[in-house]
Amino acid sequence: MKSPVALILSALVPLAVLAGATTAHASEAEAAFKPDIAKGQQLAASCGACHVQDGSRGVPAYPILQGQLPEYIYKQLAEFKAGKRKNAIMSGMAATLSDEDMKHVAAFYGSLKAKDGYAKNKDTVALGEKIYRGGIANKQVPACAGCHGPNGAGIPAQYPRIGGQHGEYAESQLLSFRSGARANSVQMMAIAGKLNDAEIKAVADYVTGLH
């Protein structure tokens, strides 16, 4: 006759095997999905009103999506849809998209080559570069380059491409992080909270010229 421990173990083994098989099937299904760039372009047609049809250098109030990391675009769309990131227009747009639709759209914009930008204020370039590359030690502000890369290319999903981004948009987002109006990144809220207006403006303008 089996001991109580042996009986418990014999009951758990099939459950462990089943769980492993379920995880494997889920991973295979996720790996099998391939975003359709052409479909993404079709779905993104309505985005052109604010972002321009190819997501390039349109109105500075809206972000440049051209060349943005697909994983980051998908994450933001998902968070607009879930209400984690607040914006009346974008929440409405994202609400109409399925999870796969968001990945198609993200792949489309990510497939495009971003156009170079340039800093506009020569008087603040030095300050912007200092903050971006070295941070501000006495405020415990880390270098932006540590997460966004030396040329602003970013890291998939977590950190967006900010090189070449509209300075005005970058500034507005840093201000939103600082005020708490944008609350979908605890890390960025903490960093922006330590920057004054002049520092935000300088680093925002500086990143526009990164490429």
C-alpha positions as CSV (number, residue, x, y, z in Angstrom):
1,M,0.0,0.0,0.0
2,K,1.4,3.5,-0.9
3,S,2.2,6.0,1.8
4,P,0.2,9.3,1.9
5,V,3.2,11.2,0.5
6,A,3.5,8.8,-2.4
7,L,-0.3,9.1,-3.1
8,I,0.0,12.9,-3.1
9,L,3.0,12.9,-5.4
10,S,1.4,10.5,-7.8
11,A,-1.6,12.8,-8.0
12,L,0.5,15.9,-8.6
13,V,2.6,14.4,-11.5
14,P,-0.2,14.4,-14.1
15,L,-1.2,18.0,-13.1
16,A,2.4,19.1,-13.6
17,V,2.6,17.4,-17.0
18,L,-0.7,19.0,-18.0
19,A,0.5,22.5,-16.9
20,G,3.7,22.1,-18.8
21,A,1.8,21.0,-21.9
22,T,-0.5,24.0,-21.6
23,T,2.4,26.4,-21.3
24,A,4.1,24.9,-24.3
25,H,1.0,25.2,-26.4
26,A,0.5,28.8,-25.4
27,S,4.2,29.6,-26.2
28,E,3.9,27.9,-29.6
29,A,0.7,29.8,-30.4
30,E,2.4,33.1,-29.5
31,A,5.5,32.3,-31.5
32,A,3.3,31.3,-34.5
33,F,1.6,34.7,-34.7
34,K,3.2,37.0,-37.3
35,P,2.0,40.6,-37.6
36,D,0.8,41.6,-41.1
37,I,2.4,44.9,-42.1
38,A,0.0,45.4,-45.0
39,K,-3.0,44.9,-42.7
40,G,-1.4,47.2,-40.2
41,Q,-1.1,49.9,-42.8
42,Q,-4.8,49.6,-43.6
43,L,-5.8,49.7,-39.9
44,A,-3.6,52.8,-39.4
45,A,-5.4,54.8,-42.1
46,S,-7.5,56.6,-39.5
47,C,-4.3,57.4,-37.5
48,G,-3.1,59.7,-40.3
49,A,-5.4,62.5,-39.2
50,C,-3.0,63.2,-36.2
51,H,0.1,61.3,-37.0
52,V,0.3,61.7,-40.8
53,Q,-0.2,58.6,-43.0
54,D,3.3,57.3,-42.5
55,G,3.6,58.4,-38.9
56,S,6.4,60.9,-39.8
57,R,7.0,64.5,-38.8
58,G,3.5,65.8,-38.5
59,V,2.1,68.2,-35.9
60,P,4.5,68.5,-32.9
61,A,1.7,67.9,-30.4
62,Y,1.5,64.3,-31.6
63,P,4.3,61.7,-31.4
64,I,6.3,60.5,-34.4
65,L,5.4,56.8,-34.8
66,Q,7.6,56.2,-37.8
67,G,10.4,53.9,-36.8
68,Q,9.1,53.5,-33.2
69,L,9.7,50.1,-31.6
70,P,6.7,47.8,-32.4
71,E,6.7,46.3,-28.9
72,Y,6.5,49.8,-27.4
73,I,3.6,50.9,-29.7
74,Y,1.7,47.7,-28.9
75,K,2.2,48.2,-25.2
76,Q,0.9,51.8,-25.3
77,L,-2.1,50.9,-27.4
78,A,-2.9,48.1,-25.0
79,E,-2.6,50.5,-22.0
80,F,-4.8,53.1,-23.7
81,K,-7.4,50.4,-24.2
82,A,-7.1,49.2,-20.6
83,G,-7.3,52.7,-19.2
84,K,-3.8,52.5,-17.7
85,R,-2.7,55.4,-19.9
86,K,-5.2,58.2,-20.1
87,N,-6.1,60.1,-23.3
88,A,-9.6,60.5,-24.6
89,I,-8.8,60.3,-28.3
90,M,-6.3,57.4,-28.0
91,S,-8.5,55.5,-25.7
92,G,-11.3,55.7,-28.2
93,M,-9.1,54.6,-31.0
94,A,-7.6,51.7,-29.2
95,A,-11.0,50.5,-28.0
96,T,-11.9,49.5,-31.6
97,L,-8.7,47.4,-32.0
98,S,-8.3,43.8,-31.1
99,D,-5.0,42.5,-29.6
100,E,-3.9,41.3,-33.0
101,D,-4.9,44.5,-34.7
102,M,-2.7,46.4,-32.3
103,K,0.2,44.2,-33.2
104,H,-0.4,44.7,-36.9
105,V,-0.5,48.5,-36.5
106,A,2.6,48.4,-34.4
107,A,4.5,46.3,-36.9
108,F,3.5,48.7,-39.7
109,Y,4.9,51.8,-38.0
110,G,8.0,49.9,-36.8
111,S,8.8,48.8,-40.3
112,L,9.3,52.4,-41.5
113,K,12.6,54.2,-41.4
114,A,12.4,57.2,-39.1
115,K,13.5,60.6,-40.5
116,D,16.2,62.6,-38.7
117,G,15.3,65.6,-36.6
118,Y,17.4,68.4,-35.1
119,A,17.5,70.4,-31.9
120,K,16.1,73.9,-32.3
121,N,17.6,75.7,-29.3
122,K,21.3,76.0,-29.5
123,D,21.5,77.7,-26.1
124,T,20.3,74.6,-24.3
125,V,22.0,71.8,-26.3
126,A,24.9,71.6,-23.8
127,L,22.5,71.2,-20.8
128,G,20.4,68.7,-22.7
129,E,23.4,66.6,-23.7
130,K,24.7,66.7,-20.1
131,I,21.4,65.4,-18.7
132,Y,20.9,62.8,-21.5
133,R,24.4,61.4,-21.2
134,G,25.4,61.9,-17.6
135,G,22.2,62.6,-15.7
136,I,22.2,65.0,-12.7
137,A,24.1,63.4,-9.8
138,N,23.0,65.8,-7.0
139,K,19.4,65.1,-7.9
140,Q,19.9,61.4,-8.4
141,V,18.6,61.7,-12.0
142,P,20.1,58.8,-14.1
143,A,21.4,59.4,-17.6
144,C,18.7,59.0,-20.2
145,A,21.1,57.1,-22.4
146,G,21.2,54.3,-19.8
147,C,17.7,53.2,-20.9
148,H,17.1,54.9,-24.2
149,G,20.6,54.2,-25.7
150,P,23.3,56.6,-26.8
151,N,21.4,57.5,-30.0
152,G,17.9,57.3,-28.5
153,A,17.0,54.0,-30.2
154,G,15.4,52.6,-27.0
155,I,14.9,49.0,-25.8
156,P,11.9,47.0,-27.1
157,A,8.7,47.2,-25.0
158,Q,10.2,49.0,-22.0
159,Y,11.9,52.1,-23.4
160,P,10.8,53.9,-26.5
161,R,12.8,55.3,-29.3
162,I,13.1,59.0,-28.5
163,G,15.9,60.0,-30.9
164,G,14.3,62.3,-33.5
165,Q,11.1,62.6,-31.6
166,H,9.3,66.0,-31.6
167,G,10.9,68.1,-28.8
168,E,7.5,69.6,-28.0
169,Y,6.0,66.2,-27.6
170,A,8.9,64.9,-25.5
171,E,8.6,67.9,-23.3
172,S,4.8,67.5,-22.9
173,Q,5.2,63.8,-21.8
174,L,7.9,64.6,-19.3
175,L,5.7,67.3,-17.8
176,S,2.8,64.8,-17.7
177,F,4.9,62.3,-16.0
178,R,6.0,64.9,-13.5
179,S,2.5,66.0,-12.7
180,G,1.1,62.5,-12.6
181,A,-1.2,63.1,-15.5
182,R,0.6,60.2,-17.3
183,A,1.0,57.4,-14.8
184,N,1.9,54.3,-16.8
185,S,5.6,54.4,-15.9
186,V,6.6,54.6,-12.3
187,Q,10.3,55.0,-13.3
188,M,9.6,58.0,-15.6
189,M,7.3,59.6,-13.0
190,A,10.2,59.4,-10.4
191,I,12.8,60.8,-12.9
192,A,10.6,63.6,-14.3
193,G,9.6,64.6,-10.7
194,K,13.2,65.6,-10.1
195,L,13.5,67.8,-13.1
196,N,12.7,71.5,-13.3
197,D,11.1,73.2,-16.4
198,A,14.4,74.3,-17.9
199,E,15.9,70.9,-17.6
200,I,12.9,69.2,-19.1
201,K,12.9,71.7,-22.0
202,A,16.6,71.2,-22.6
203,V,16.7,67.4,-22.7
204,A,13.5,67.3,-24.7
205,D,14.9,69.5,-27.4
206,Y,18.3,67.7,-27.3
207,V,16.8,64.2,-28.1
208,T,15.2,65.6,-31.2
209,G,18.6,65.7,-32.8
210,L,19.7,62.2,-31.8
211,H,20.0,59.7,-34.6
